[in-house]
Amino acid sequence: MPSFSIPSRPLLAPMWLLVGACLAACGPRQIPQTPEAPPSPLVRLATTGVFGTPETLSLASAQLDSLCAAHPYLAPESLAVLDPDTAWERNLRAGEARFGEGPCENCQDGFFAVAAISLSRRHPGLEHRREALQRSLNTANHIFSCLDGGGTHHTHMVSRIPLLTENALVGGIRSGFQTNSGIRKSDLDSLILLERPGRIEDPDEPQSSEVNCLAKFQDRFPDDPWILEQTVKALDRF
């Protein structure tokens, strides 16, 4: 009859170590984690909101690149030579559903916001002129709103001013920000009133009188001749 012998105690420890190593090797393996892709950087554009508060338009760079690739009229190179309204018309002809079907004002606001962000990538580093021109165009819009007794058109105009500004900056870079004709801040009052001929003073709306509306915006326009000229050019859009 065969005889069995139990290993001596000093040999037990190495055996258990070997068994433990085998079990560990046969156990569930850790699946290596795939590192998450870093979020796409944002393209930002500082603007002034409807109520005069600072706002920032932003869009992921990858998303903006994708939009520009799918719709060439949204690329900075196209927007640099397109009138903003022409770019919007091309968007309508293309049937782009992202901004809504048809020429609704809210759809137009969304399109102009994306177009402004896109065009701003063509000329970074112009924050001072950008801010001053936006402020000047917003002031003109506020005066017209006061003269007109309000209206949703002027609310939507605030959303379109950033693209008008970026479009003007393209021309400014091309010309070296030189002016074609002299314009004084005091001349803007007369030009603004010429845009609203035949106004009849309404005693029930004294806040929208010419004197009141112009007095509310004392020293509102900058001294920069180029910005004054661009403001005059934009008056017929309001």
C-alpha positions as CSV (number, residue, x, y, z in Angstrom):
1,M,0.0,0.0,0.0
2,P,1.5,3.3,-1.0
3,S,2.4,5.7,1.6
4,F,1.8,9.5,1.5
5,S,3.9,12.0,3.3
6,I,3.0,15.6,4.1
7,P,5.6,18.1,3.1
8,S,7.5,19.6,5.9
9,R,6.3,23.1,7.0
10,P,9.2,25.1,5.4
11,L,8.0,23.9,1.9
12,L,4.3,24.9,2.5
13,A,4.9,28.7,2.1
14,P,6.5,28.5,-1.3
15,M,3.6,26.2,-2.5
16,W,0.9,28.6,-1.4
17,L,2.8,31.5,-3.0
18,L,2.8,29.5,-6.3
19,V,-0.9,28.8,-6.0
20,G,-1.7,32.4,-5.3
21,A,0.3,33.5,-8.3
22,C,-1.6,31.1,-10.6
23,L,-5.0,32.2,-9.3
24,A,-4.0,35.9,-9.9
25,A,-2.9,35.1,-13.4
26,C,-6.2,33.3,-14.1
27,G,-8.3,36.1,-12.6
28,P,-10.2,38.8,-14.5
29,R,-7.9,41.1,-16.4
30,Q,-8.2,44.9,-16.2
31,I,-9.3,46.3,-19.6
32,P,-7.1,49.3,-20.4
33,Q,-9.1,52.5,-20.4
34,T,-9.2,54.5,-23.6
35,P,-8.3,58.1,-22.8
36,E,-11.2,60.5,-23.6
37,A,-10.6,62.9,-26.4
38,P,-10.0,66.5,-25.2
39,P,-13.0,68.7,-25.8
40,S,-12.9,70.9,-28.9
41,P,-11.7,74.4,-28.1
42,L,-14.3,77.1,-28.4
43,V,-14.3,80.0,-30.8
44,R,-15.5,83.0,-28.8
45,L,-16.7,86.4,-29.8
46,A,-17.6,89.1,-27.3
47,T,-20.8,91.0,-28.0
48,T,-23.3,93.3,-26.4
49,G,-26.7,91.8,-25.6
50,V,-30.2,93.2,-26.2
51,F,-30.2,95.1,-22.8
52,G,-26.6,96.4,-23.2
53,T,-25.0,93.6,-21.1
54,P,-21.8,92.0,-22.2
55,E,-22.3,88.6,-23.8
56,T,-20.1,86.0,-25.5
57,L,-21.0,84.0,-28.6
58,S,-19.2,80.7,-28.7
59,L,-19.1,77.6,-30.8
60,A,-16.9,74.5,-30.7
61,S,-14.1,74.8,-33.2
62,A,-14.7,71.3,-34.6
63,Q,-18.4,72.1,-35.0
64,L,-17.7,75.4,-36.8
65,D,-15.2,73.6,-39.1
66,S,-17.8,71.0,-39.9
67,L,-20.4,73.7,-40.7
68,C,-18.0,75.6,-42.9
69,A,-17.1,72.5,-44.8
70,A,-20.7,71.6,-45.4
71,H,-21.8,75.1,-46.3
72,P,-19.0,77.0,-48.0
73,Y,-20.8,80.4,-47.7
74,L,-20.2,80.1,-43.9
75,A,-16.4,79.9,-44.3
76,P,-14.5,83.1,-43.4
77,E,-13.1,83.4,-46.9
78,S,-16.7,83.5,-48.3
79,L,-18.1,85.8,-45.7
80,A,-15.2,88.3,-46.2
81,V,-16.5,89.0,-49.7
82,L,-20.2,88.5,-49.2
83,D,-22.7,91.1,-47.9
84,P,-24.3,89.7,-44.8
85,D,-27.8,89.7,-46.4
86,T,-26.4,87.9,-49.4
87,A,-24.9,85.2,-47.2
88,W,-28.4,84.8,-45.6
89,E,-30.0,84.5,-49.0
90,R,-27.6,81.7,-50.0
91,N,-28.4,80.0,-46.7
92,L,-32.1,80.1,-47.6
93,R,-31.5,78.8,-51.1
94,A,-29.5,75.9,-49.7
95,G,-32.5,74.9,-47.5
96,E,-30.3,74.8,-44.4
97,A,-32.6,73.4,-41.6
98,R,-30.1,74.2,-38.8
99,F,-31.4,77.8,-38.7
100,G,-35.0,77.0,-39.5
101,E,-36.9,77.0,-42.8
102,G,-37.9,80.3,-44.2
103,P,-36.9,83.9,-43.5
104,C,-38.0,84.1,-39.9
105,E,-36.1,86.7,-37.7
106,N,-35.1,84.2,-35.1
107,C,-33.6,81.9,-37.7
108,Q,-31.8,84.9,-39.1
109,D,-30.4,85.7,-35.7
110,G,-29.0,82.2,-35.3
111,F,-27.4,82.3,-38.8
112,F,-25.8,85.7,-38.2
113,A,-24.4,84.6,-34.9
114,V,-22.6,81.6,-36.4
115,A,-21.5,83.7,-39.4
116,A,-20.1,86.4,-37.0
117,I,-18.1,83.8,-35.0
118,S,-16.8,82.2,-38.3
119,L,-15.7,85.6,-39.8
120,S,-14.0,86.7,-36.6
121,R,-11.5,83.9,-37.0
122,R,-10.1,85.7,-40.0
123,H,-9.0,88.7,-38.1
124,P,-8.2,88.1,-34.4
125,G,-6.5,90.7,-32.3
126,L,-8.8,93.6,-33.1
127,E,-10.8,93.6,-29.9
128,H,-10.5,97.4,-29.4
129,R,-11.9,98.4,-32.8
130,R,-14.5,95.5,-32.6
131,E,-15.8,96.7,-29.2
132,A,-15.9,100.3,-30.3
133,L,-17.7,99.6,-33.5
134,Q,-20.2,97.3,-31.9
135,R,-20.9,99.9,-29.2
136,S,-21.4,102.6,-31.9
137,L,-23.8,100.5,-33.9
138,N,-25.7,99.5,-30.8
139,T,-26.1,103.2,-29.9
140,A,-27.4,104.0,-33.3
141,N,-29.9,101.1,-32.9
142,H,-31.0,102.4,-29.5
143,I,-31.7,105.9,-30.9
144,F,-33.7,104.5,-33.7
145,S,-35.6,102.3,-31.3
146,C,-36.4,105.3,-29.1
147,L,-37.6,107.3,-32.2
148,D,-39.7,104.4,-33.4
149,G,-41.2,103.8,-29.9
150,G,-39.6,100.3,-29.7
151,G,-40.3,97.4,-31.9
152,T,-39.0,93.8,-32.3
153,H,-37.0,94.8,-35.3
154,H,-34.5,96.6,-33.1
155,T,-34.3,93.7,-30.7
156,H,-33.3,91.4,-33.5
157,M,-30.9,94.1,-34.9
158,V,-28.8,93.6,-31.8
159,S,-28.1,90.0,-32.9
160,R,-27.1,91.1,-36.3
161,I,-24.7,93.9,-35.3
162,P,-21.8,91.4,-34.6
163,L,-21.7,90.2,-38.2
164,L,-22.0,93.8,-39.5
165,T,-19.0,94.6,-37.4
166,E,-16.9,91.7,-38.5
167,N,-17.8,92.5,-42.1
168,A,-16.7,96.1,-41.7
169,L,-13.4,95.0,-40.1
170,V,-12.6,93.0,-43.2
171,G,-12.8,96.2,-45.2
172,G,-10.9,98.1,-42.6
173,I,-8.0,95.7,-42.7
174,R,-8.0,96.0,-46.5
175,S,-7.9,99.8,-46.4
176,G,-5.7,100.2,-43.4
177,F,-8.7,101.7,-41.5
178,Q,-8.5,104.8,-43.7
179,T,-11.7,106.8,-44.2
180,N,-13.2,107.9,-47.5
181,S,-15.0,110.9,-46.3
182,G,-14.9,113.0,-43.1
183,I,-17.7,112.7,-40.6
184,R,-18.2,114.4,-37.2
185,K,-20.1,113.0,-34.3
186,S,-22.4,116.0,-34.4
187,D,-23.3,115.1,-38.0
188,L,-24.7,111.7,-36.9
189,D,-27.6,113.3,-35.2
190,S,-28.8,114.9,-38.4
191,L,-28.2,111.8,-40.4
192,I,-30.1,109.6,-38.0
193,L,-33.1,111.9,-38.1
194,L,-33.0,111.9,-41.9
195,E,-33.6,108.1,-41.7
196,R,-36.9,108.9,-40.0
197,P,-38.4,111.7,-42.2
198,G,-41.9,113.0,-41.6
199,R,-42.2,112.2,-37.9
200,I,-45.1,113.7,-36.1
201,E,-44.6,114.5,-32.5
202,D,-47.1,112.4,-30.4
203,P,-48.1,114.0,-27.2
204,D,-48.9,110.6,-25.8
205,E,-45.3,109.4,-26.5
206,P,-43.1,112.2,-25.2
207,Q,-40.3,109.7,-24.5
208,S,-39.9,109.1,-28.2
209,S,-39.5,112.8,-29.2
210,E,-36.4,113.7,-31.2
211,V,-35.1,116.0,-28.5
212,N,-35.5,113.3,-25.8
213,C,-34.1,110.4,-27.9
214,L,-31.0,112.4,-28.9
215,A,-30.4,113.8,-25.4
216,K,-30.4,110.3,-23.9
217,F,-27.2,109.5,-25.8
218,Q,-24.9,112.4,-25.2
219,D,-21.2,111.7,-26.1
220,R,-22.1,108.3,-27.3
221,F,-20.1,107.9,-30.4
222,P,-16.3,107.4,-30.4
223,D,-13.8,109.9,-32.0
224,D,-12.4,107.2,-34.3
225,P,-13.1,108.6,-37.9
226,W,-13.2,105.1,-39.4
227,I,-15.8,103.9,-36.8
228,L,-17.9,107.0,-37.4
229,E,-17.9,106.3,-41.2
230,Q,-18.9,102.7,-40.7
231,T,-21.7,103.7,-38.4
232,V,-23.0,106.1,-41.1
233,K,-22.8,103.3,-43.7
234,A,-24.9,101.0,-41.5
235,L,-27.7,103.6,-40.8
236,D,-29.9,102.4,-43.6
237,R,-29.9,98.8,-42.1
238,F,-31.7,100.1,-39.0
